[in-house]
């Protein structure tokens, strides 16, 4: 069975896995992910307060967990929205990366977001497989 292999460069500073984002997976006006150059990014990504955070730019890890204010109010707000609407926590993702390292986190992400029917990617926003349409859970 085909299995996904999401690249670690698709993990945004806030802990979002851009590889499972609807904007990254769509064919038209595809977002290249938070860590890519700004070309073709949606406006909301270009003006993201977390991605453009001055304190984050001063850290070496390039993830919000390395910031002295972690988790900041902006990240808490984003995390609450994603936990409530999509069942995913960016803060939990960041804690896992900090505790186990990015390689271990990526192994878990690739397993978690692989469709059990065909092995393709499950979208965090719809909880559906991008290839076969398998619905992982009800929204």
Secondary structure, 3 states (H helix, E strand, C coil): CCCCCCCHHHECCCCCEHHHCHHHHCCCCCCCCCCCCCCCCCHHHHCCCCCCCHHHHCCCCCCHHHCCCCCCHHHHHHHHHHHHHHCCCHHHHHHHHHHHCHHHHHHHHHHHCECCCCCCEECCCCCEECCCCCECCCC
